[in-house]
Amino acid sequence: MKFGKTLKTHIQESKADPSWYVDYALLKAACSQRVTETDFRRLYLEEAMKFLGHMREGQLRDPLYVEMNLAALEKACKKFDKISGLGKPERMEVGIQSGSCPQRFQVRLQRHLESMGVSIELQISTTRERCEKLFEELGGGQDGETLLDEEALMRGLKQMCLPCSRQNARELIDAADADGDGKISFRDFKSYVFDRERAIRETFNTLDKSDAGNLNPGDLLRAINLLGIDATKNDVEELIKRTNELIGPEKDEDADERDHTTTNKNNIDYHTFRQLLVLLPSSDTREVFQYWQQAVDIDFASIDETPRGANQRFLETFIAGGIAGAVSRTCTAPLDRLKLLLQTDTAGKYTGIVSGLREIYEEGKQHRLSGSRSKTTRATGWRGILGGLMAFFRGNGTNVVKIAPETAIKFWAYESAKLSVCTRPEKPSGIERFVCGAIGGATAQSAIYPLEIVKTRLAVSKPGTYKGITHCLFKISRKEGFGALYKGLTASVLGIIPYSGVDMAVYFSLRERYRKHTTSPGGMMLCGAVSSTCGMVCSFPLQLIRTRLQAGGLEGMAKYDGVLDCFTKTVRKDGFLGLYRGFGPNMLKALPAISITYTVYENVKRRLIDMRD
């Protein structure tokens, strides 16, 4: 059995508090992500000191407990040395032995850490003193025996000039209350602070892109802009100024720990950052900045900024979203066209994904060869292959053209709806997210709907029917009337409401839960994939009806009188499963589409921000 599972099993069987153990998973993840020597050393020391601090408190002195923690430290260091290409683990000179006496190990580990420049006594005593003082400021009393309830926390937070809403107090209790009685004891609070400081250090290191040991205006501005929060360099400098005024050296109980040679009033050092955020349970970067703004009484959204700055940020989002959408749609275009063909196929021509793709290729190949004047085998061979491949991308040009305005309108409408619908726009409920998502989706779909008609017609029509986007628009309006450009709009809006509503509600709910633990791109992609799938399952029947109504004006396609008529005829002929024709290729393209969109968007947005800075 791997050590990680062994450690997890031991914790479960011993029924001990997991926070008393070295976080082996965190150290292992740091190794896998190839963090720098400095960052790994910092994490390793924090875990070792946390473990030693619990031993000093006399909470556990079981030899097996000691052995498991020692093994976690040793294996993590060996893994880092192996990945880094070092021959001998230089950090493990303490010599871990199975069954070592806890007191003996305590001395050896202490000497080892102190040889690395770490004063264990100072670290442990400082942390305890910090906890005692903070607990007292919150209203816990000097004896540390008082229990803090919701009302007491609200009063304490208000006295400390920190965000003090009932929601803030409730979230703090949820995070720190170990026994579930709705109140926080000093022991609960001390354990919470130990764990919270480690999370704060991770957040600080994530924001410190310059690796200078403090947060400068450039670091903060880059992080804030990546979150989509409107802020200028002047805004960030004001944020830093107010933070240092709120928590200056004279107000920070850890002032003696600071290296005054590197402290700069134009930066935020770790001690100030920790003091500000230790009572915020969440590690989500967006919530950190929202809390930070409340604490120093600043609101980026209300600060006057030049139209040029606002337009520049909108343009960056528009460009990044447009490029990401274009790349994503192009990469998944073959599956999207197959989905449309399956949805409009009432004659049973396309029987599955593989056979459908083969039919598309052969149709494109034959059409290309029919217009060829060359009679040589080589020329016709290459022409046929090219025609077959190009057939997979028919209608994709329209997809690329419409994606940028559609995405921009969708998110603009979503953010605007939040201001009108939500009680707390910064933290909407599940129902509010559903309503705002539905409004955003319906608004965007209505605005670009004629391009949806063009995309469908180009994808499902016979080769040569239309010469391009403009020709398709004119031909439809001239032959079928201007109203034909809005065929299926009712079904489309009815379908986009559950899709966008469920998609955004599920995505933001999953993202908030996930970001409390980590912010890795893989997790964000998984959240997007799950939410998109939920939205598709709910809305796909209406998407099928919309597609059939859009294609109704083409030769050889079935004609319908409206949404209800299309629904009735489809169910009568194919049963309820017929409403999900084309769902297979739609599912296959979901995850790669989301992954590509996320990756391209983040990289393009980051590059644009770097160019601006």
C-alpha positions in Angstrom: 0.0 0.0 0.0 1.3 3.5 -0.8 2.3 5.7 2.1 -0.4 8.3 1.4 -3.2 5.6 1.8 -1.4 4.1 4.9 -1.3 7.5 6.6 -5.0 8.2 5.7 -6.0 4.8 7.1 -4.0 5.4 10.3 -5.7 8.7 10.8 -9.2 7.2 10.3 -8.5 4.2 12.6 -7.0 6.4 15.4 -9.9 8.8 15.1 -7.4 11.7 15.7 -7.8 15.2 14.3 -6.2 15.2 10.8 -4.9 18.7 11.4 -2.4 17.3 14.0 -0.6 15.4 11.2 1.9 16.5 8.7 0.0 17.3 5.4 1.8 14.7 3.3 -0.6 15.3 0.4 0.4 19.0 0.3 4.1 18.3 0.3 3.7 15.6 -2.3 1.7 18.0 -4.5 4.4 20.6 -4.1 7.0 18.1 -5.3 4.8 17.1 -8.4 4.4 20.8 -9.3 8.2 21.3 -9.1 8.1 24.2 -6.7 11.3 26.0 -6.0 13.7 24.9 -3.3 12.7 28.0 -1.2 9.0 27.3 -1.4 9.4 23.6 -0.6 11.7 24.4 2.3 9.1 26.9 3.6 6.2 24.4 3.4 8.4 21.6 5.0 9.3 23.8 7.9 5.7 24.9 8.5 4.5 21.3 8.5 7.4 20.2 10.8 6.7 23.1 13.2 3.0 22.4 13.3 3.7 18.8 14.2 6.2 19.7 16.8 3.9 22.4 18.2 1.2 19.8 18.8 3.7 17.6 20.5 4.8 20.4 22.8 1.1 21.0 23.7 1.0 17.4 24.9 -1.9 16.6 22.7 -0.4 13.3 21.4 2.7 11.4 22.4 1.9 8.1 20.9 5.0 6.6 19.3 3.0 5.5 16.3 1.7 9.0 15.8 5.3 10.3 15.9 6.5 7.6 13.5 3.8 8.4 10.9 4.6 12.1 10.9 8.3 11.4 10.7 7.8 9.1 7.8 5.7 11.7 6.0 8.4 14.3 6.4 11.1 11.9 5.2 9.2 10.6 2.2 8.3 14.1 1.1 11.9 15.2 1.2 13.1 12.2 -0.6 10.5 12.7 -3.3 11.6 16.4 -3.7 15.3 15.4 -3.9 14.5 12.8 -6.5 12.5 15.1 -8.7 15.1 17.9 -8.2 17.9 15.5 -9.2 19.7 15.7 -5.9 21.7 12.6 -4.9 21.4 12.7 -1.1 18.5 14.1 0.9 20.2 17.0 2.7 17.3 18.0 4.8 16.8 14.7 6.6 19.9 14.7 8.8 17.7 14.3 11.8 17.8 10.5 11.1 14.3 9.2 11.3 14.0 5.8 13.0 10.9 3.7 13.5 9.6 3.8 17.0 11.9 6.6 18.1 11.3 8.1 21.6 9.1 11.2 21.1 11.2 13.3 23.4 14.5 12.2 21.7 13.1 12.9 18.3 11.8 16.3 19.5 15.3 17.3 20.4 16.8 16.0 17.2 14.2 17.7 14.9 14.5 20.9 16.9 18.3 21.0 16.4 17.9 20.2 12.7 15.4 23.0 12.2 17.4 25.5 14.2 20.4 24.6 12.0 18.4 25.8 9.1 17.8 29.2 10.8 14.5 28.4 12.5 13.9 29.2 16.2 11.3 26.6 17.3 10.7 28.1 20.7 10.2 31.6 19.1 7.8 30.2 16.4 5.7 28.1 18.8 5.5 30.8 21.6 4.8 33.5 19.0 2.0 31.6 17.4 0.4 30.8 20.8 0.7 34.5 21.9 -0.8 35.6 18.6 -3.7 33.3 19.1 -4.3 34.4 22.7 -4.2 38.1 21.8 -6.5 37.6 18.8 -8.9 35.5 20.8 -9.0 38.2 23.5 -9.6 40.9 20.9 -12.6 39.0 19.6 -14.1 38.9 23.1 -12.8 35.6 24.4 -11.3 37.1 27.6 -7.8 36.8 29.0 -8.4 33.4 30.6 -9.2 31.9 27.1 -12.2 30.0 28.7 -14.9 32.1 27.2 -16.8 30.6 24.2 -17.4 32.9 21.2 -20.8 32.7 19.6 -22.2 34.5 16.6 -23.1 37.7 18.4 -19.8 37.9 20.2 -17.9 37.4 17.0 -19.8 40.1 15.2 -19.0 42.6 18.1 -15.3 41.5 18.1 -14.9 41.8 14.4 -16.6 45.3 14.4 -14.2 46.4 17.2 -11.3 45.2 15.1 -12.6 47.2 12.1 -12.9 44.1 10.0 -16.0 42.9 8.0 -18.5 42.0 10.7 -21.7 40.8 9.0 -23.6 37.9 10.4 -22.5 35.9 7.3 -18.8 36.6 8.2 -19.3 35.4 11.8 -21.2 32.3 10.7 -18.5 31.3 8.2 -15.8 31.7 10.8 -17.8 29.5 13.2 -18.3 26.9 10.5 -14.5 26.8 9.9 -13.3 26.8 13.5 -16.0 25.0 15.5 -14.6 21.5 15.9 -17.3 20.0 18.2 -20.3 21.5 16.3 -21.8 23.3 19.3 -22.0 26.6 17.4 -19.4 28.3 19.5 -15.6 28.6 19.3 -13.4 27.7 22.2 -9.7 28.8 22.5 -8.6 25.3 21.6 -10.8 25.4 18.5 -9.5 28.8 17.6 -5.9 27.9 18.1 -6.2 24.9 15.8 -8.0 27.0 13.2 -5.2 29.6 13.3 -2.5 27.0 12.8 -4.3 25.6 9.7 -5.4 29.1 8.4 -1.8 30.5 8.5 -0.6 27.7 6.2 -3.4 28.5 3.7 -2.6 32.2 3.9 1.0 31.4 3.2 0.0 29.4 0.1 -2.2 32.3 -1.1 0.6 34.8 -0.5 3.1 32.7 -2.4 0.6 32.4 -5.3 0.2 36.2 -5.5 3.9 36.9 -5.1 4.8 36.4 -8.7 8.0 38.4 -8.4 9.2 36.0 -5.6 10.3 39.1 -3.6 8.8 38.1 -0.3 6.3 40.8 -0.4 3.3 41.9 -2.6 4.0 44.9 -4.9 1.4 46.8 -6.9 2.3 44.9 -10.0 1.6 41.5 -8.4 -1.7 42.6 -7.0 -2.9 44.4 -10.1 -2.2 41.3 -12.3 -4.1 39.0 -9.9 -7.0 41.4 -9.6 -7.3 41.8 -13.4 -7.2 38.1 -14.0 -10.2 37.8 -11.7 -12.1 40.2 -13.9 -12.2 42.9 -11.2 -11.9 46.4 -12.5 -8.9 48.1 -10.9 -6.1 50.4 -12.0 -2.6 50.8 -10.6 -3.7 53.8 -8.6 -6.5 51.7 -7.1 -4.0 49.1 -6.0 -1.6 51.6 -4.5 -4.5 53.1 -2.5 -5.4 49.5 -1.3 -1.8 49.0 -0.1 -1.7 52.4 1.6 -4.9 51.8 3.5 -3.9 48.3 4.5 -0.6 49.5 5.9 -2.5 52.3 7.8 -4.9 49.7 9.2 -2.2 47.2 10.1 1.0 49.1 10.6 4.1 47.9 12.6 2.8 49.6 15.7 -0.5 47.6 15.4 1.1 44.3 14.4 2.0 42.0 17.4 4.6 40.4 15.1 6.4 43.6 14.4 9.6 42.3 15.9 9.6 39.5 13.4 9.8 41.8 10.4 12.9 42.5 8.5 12.8 46.3 8.6 15.4 46.5 5.9 12.9 45.1 3.4 9.7 46.5 4.8 8.3 49.1 2.3 5.1 51.1 2.7 4.5 50.6 -1.0 4.3 46.8 -0.6 2.4 44.3 1.6 4.7 42.0 3.6 3.6 38.5 4.7 3.0 39.6 8.4 0.5 42.3 7.3 -1.2 40.0 4.9 -1.6 37.3 7.5 -2.9 39.7 10.1 -5.5 41.0 7.7 -6.8 37.6 6.5 -6.4 35.2 9.4 -10.1 35.6 10.3 -11.3 34.9 6.7 -12.0 31.1 6.5 -11.9 31.0 2.7 -8.7 30.7 0.5 -10.6 31.6 -2.7 -8.6 34.4 -4.3 -11.7 36.3 -5.4 -13.2 36.2 -1.8 -9.8 37.2 -0.5 -9.9 40.4 -2.5 -13.6 41.1 -1.8 -12.9 40.7 2.0 -9.8 42.9 1.6 -11.7 45.7 0.0 -14.3 45.6 2.8 -11.6 45.6 5.5 -9.9 48.8 4.2 -13.2 50.4 3.0 -12.4 50.6 -0.6 -14.5 49.5 -3.6 -12.8 49.2 -7.0 -16.1 49.3 -8.8 -17.0 52.7 -7.3 -13.6 54.4 -7.9 -13.6 56.8 -10.8 -11.5 55.7 -13.7 -10.8 57.0 -17.2 -12.9 55.7 -20.0 -9.7 54.6 -21.7 -8.9 52.2 -18.8 -12.4 50.8 -18.8 -12.5 50.3 -22.6 -9.0 48.7 -22.5 -10.2 46.1 -19.9 -13.4 45.4 -21.9 -11.3 45.0 -25.1 -8.9 42.6 -23.4 -11.8 40.4 -22.2 -13.5 40.6 -25.6 -10.3 39.7 -27.5 -9.4 36.8 -25.1 -13.0 35.4 -25.2 -13.2 35.7 -28.9 -9.9 34.0 -29.6 -10.6 31.2 -27.0 -14.1 30.6 -28.5 -12.8 30.6 -32.1 -10.0 28.1 -31.3 -12.4 25.9 -29.2 -15.2 25.8 -31.8 -12.8 25.1 -34.7 -11.2 22.2 -32.8 -14.6 20.6 -32.1 -16.3 21.6 -35.4 -16.5 18.0 -36.9 -18.5 16.8 -33.9 -20.7 19.9 -33.9 -21.6 19.4 -37.5 -22.3 15.7 -36.9 -24.6 16.7 -34.1 -26.6 19.0 -36.4 -26.9 16.4 -39.1 -28.1 13.8 -36.6 -30.7 16.2 -35.2 -32.1 17.0 -38.6 -31.9 13.5 -40.0 -35.5 12.1 -40.1 -34.7 9.5 -42.8 -32.1 7.5 -40.8 -29.2 8.3 -43.1 -26.8 8.8 -40.2 -26.8 5.8 -37.9 -24.0 6.6 -35.5 -20.9 8.7 -34.7 -18.4 6.7 -36.8 -20.7 6.1 -39.8 -21.8 9.8 -39.6 -18.2 11.1 -39.8 -17.5 8.7 -42.7 -20.6 10.0 -44.5 -19.5 13.6 -44.0 -16.0 12.8 -45.4 -17.3 11.0 -48.4 -19.9 13.7 -49.3 -17.2 16.4 -49.2 -14.8 14.2 -51.2 -17.3 13.5 -54.0 -18.4 17.2 -54.1 -14.8 18.3 -54.5 -14.1 15.7 -57.2 -17.2 16.6 -59.2 -15.8 20.1 -59.8 -12.3 19.0 -60.7 -11.0 19.4 -64.2 -7.8 17.5 -63.6 -7.9 13.8 -64.7 -4.7 12.7 -63.1 -5.0 10.2 -60.3 -2.6 12.2 -58.1 -4.5 15.5 -58.5 -7.9 14.0 -57.9 -6.6 12.0 -54.9 -5.3 15.1 -53.1 -8.4 17.1 -54.1 -10.7 14.5 -52.8 -8.9 14.2 -49.4 -8.9 18.0 -49.1 -12.6 18.2 -49.9 -13.4 15.4 -47.4 -11.5 17.2 -44.6 -13.0 20.6 -45.4 -16.5 19.1 -45.1 -16.0 18.6 -41.4 -15.8 22.4 -41.0 -18.8 23.6 -43.0 -20.6 26.2 -41.0 -17.7 26.7 -38.6 -17.0 30.2 -40.0 -20.3 31.4 -38.7 -19.6 29.8 -35.4 -16.3 31.7 -35.1 -17.9 35.0 -36.2 -20.7 34.8 -33.6 -18.8 33.5 -30.6 -17.1 36.8 -29.5 -20.3 39.0 -29.5 -22.3 36.1 -28.1 -19.9 35.6 -25.2 -19.5 39.3 -24.5 -23.3 39.9 -24.4 -23.9 36.8 -22.3 -21.5 37.8 -19.5 -22.5 41.5 -19.7 -26.2 40.5 -19.3 -25.3 38.1 -16.5 -23.4 40.7 -14.5 -26.1 43.3 -15.1 -28.8 40.9 -14.0 -26.9 40.2 -10.8 -27.1 43.9 -9.8 -30.8 43.9 -10.3 -31.8 40.4 -9.1 -29.4 39.5 -6.3 -29.7 40.6 -2.7 -25.9 40.3 -2.4 -24.5 40.6 -5.9 -21.0 39.6 -4.7 -22.4 36.3 -3.4 -25.6 35.3 -5.2 -27.7 32.3 -4.1 -28.3 29.2 -6.3 -31.7 30.5 -7.4 -30.3 33.9 -8.2 -27.5 32.4 -10.2 -30.0 30.3 -12.2 -32.1 33.4 -13.0 -29.1 35.6 -13.9 -27.7 32.8 -16.1 -31.0 32.3 -17.9 -31.3 36.1 -18.5 -27.7 36.2 -19.9 -28.2 33.2 -22.1 -31.5 34.4 -23.5 -30.3 37.9 -24.2 -27.2 36.7 -26.0 -29.1 34.1 -28.1 -31.7 36.6 -29.2 -29.1 39.2 -30.2 -27.1 36.9 -32.6 -29.9 34.5 -33.6 -29.8 35.1 -37.4 -26.2 33.8 -37.3 -27.5 30.6 -35.6 -29.8 30.1 -38.6 -26.9 30.6 -41.0 -24.7 28.1 -39.1 -27.4 25.4 -39.1 -28.2 25.9 -42.8 -24.6 25.8 -43.9 -23.9 22.7 -41.9 -26.9 20.6 -43.0 -27.6 21.8 -46.5 -26.4 20.0 -49.7 -23.0 21.1 -51.0 -23.3 24.2 -53.1 -26.6 25.4 -51.7 -25.0 28.5 -50.2 -21.8 30.3 -51.1 -21.1 31.8 -47.7 -22.6 33.7 -44.7 -23.7 36.8 -46.6 -25.2 34.8 -49.5 -27.1 32.5 -47.0 -28.6 35.5 -45.2 -29.8 37.2 -48.4 -31.1 34.0 -49.9 -33.1 33.1 -46.8 -34.6 36.5 -46.4 -35.4 36.9 -50.1 -36.9 33.4 -50.6 -38.6 32.8 -47.2 -39.0 36.3 -45.8 -37.1 38.2 -43.1 -39.0 36.3 -40.4 -37.3 33.1 -41.5 -34.1 34.3 -39.9 -35.8 33.9 -36.5 -37.3 30.4 -37.0 -37.1 28.4 -33.8 -36.3 31.4 -31.7 -39.0 30.5 -29.2 -37.5 27.0 -28.8 -34.0 28.4 -28.6 -34.9 30.8 -25.8 -36.8 28.1 -24.0 -33.8 25.8 -24.3 -31.2 28.4 -23.4 -32.9 29.3 -20.2 -32.5 25.9 -18.6 -29.1 25.4 -20.2 -27.5 28.7 -19.2 -29.3 28.7 -15.9 -28.3 25.2 -14.8 -24.8 25.6 -16.4 -23.9 28.8 -14.6 -25.6 27.8 -11.3 -23.8 24.5 -11.1 -20.5 25.9 -12.3 -20.3 28.7 -9.8 -21.5 26.5 -7.0 -18.9 23.8 -7.8 -16.2 26.4 -8.3 -16.7 28.1 -4.9 -16.6 24.7 -3.1 -13.5 23.6 -5.1 -11.6 26.9 -4.7 -11.7 26.6 -0.9 -9.2 23.7 -1.3 -7.2 24.6 -4.4 -7.3 26.6 -7.6 -5.6 24.2 -10.1 -6.8 24.6 -13.7 -7.7 20.9 -13.9 -10.3 21.4 -11.2 -11.8 24.4 -12.9 -12.1 22.5 -16.1 -13.8 19.6 -14.3 -16.3 22.1 -12.8 -17.0 23.4 -16.3 -17.5 20.0 -17.7 -19.9 18.9 -15.0 -22.0 22.1 -15.2 -22.1 22.0 -19.0 -23.2 18.3 -19.0 -26.0 19.1 -16.5 -27.2 22.0 -18.7 -27.1 19.9 -21.9 -29.2 17.1 -20.4 -31.9 19.5 -19.3 -32.1 21.5 -22.5 -31.1 19.1 -25.4 -34.7 18.3 -26.5 -35.4 22.0 -27.1 -32.1 22.3 -28.9 -33.2 19.5 -31.3 -36.5 21.1 -31.9 -34.8 24.5 -32.6 -32.4 22.9 -35.1 -35.2 21.1 -37.0 -37.2 24.4 -37.2 -34.1 26.3 -38.4 -33.5 23.7 -41.2 -37.2 23.5 -42.2 -36.8 25.8 -45.3 -34.3 23.5 -47.0 -35.2 21.1 -49.8 -35.8 17.6 -48.5 -36.1 18.6 -44.8 -39.3 18.0 -42.8 -41.6 20.9 -42.3 -43.1 21.9 -39.0 -45.7 24.4 -37.9 -44.1 25.3 -34.6 -42.5 24.1 -31.4 -45.4 21.9 -30.3 -45.9 20.4 -33.8 -42.2 19.5 -34.0 -42.3 18.0 -30.5 -45.4 15.9 -31.2 -44.1 14.5 -34.6 -40.7 13.7 -33.2 -42.0 11.8 -30.2 -44.6 10.0 -32.4 -42.0 8.8 -34.8 -38.9 8.1 -32.7 -40.2 8.1 -29.1 -38.9 10.3 -26.3 -35.3 9.1 -27.0 -35.7 10.7 -30.4 -35.4 14.1 -28.7 -31.8 13.2 -27.8 -30.6 12.4 -31.3 -27.1 13.9 -31.6 -26.5 13.9 -27.9 -23.5 11.5 -28.2 -21.3 13.8 -30.3 -22.4 16.8 -28.3 -21.1 15.0 -25.1 -17.9 14.0 -26.8 -17.1 17.6 -27.7 -18.0 19.1 -24.3 -14.8 18.4 -22.3 -12.2 19.2 -25.0 -14.2 22.4 -25.9 -14.2 23.5 -22.2 -10.5 22.6 -21.7 -9.4 24.4 -24.9 -11.5 27.5 -24.1 -10.2 27.8 -20.5 -6.5 27.3 -21.4 -6.6 29.7 -24.4 -8.6 32.3 -22.6 -6.3 32.4 -19.5 -3.1 32.5 -21.6 -4.3 35.2 -24.0 -5.8 37.3 -21.1 -2.5 37.0 -19.1 -0.5 38.0 -22.2 -2.7 41.1 -22.9 -2.4 42.2 -19.2 1.4 41.8 -19.3 1.5 43.9 -22.5 -0.5 46.6 -20.9 1.6 46.6 -17.7 
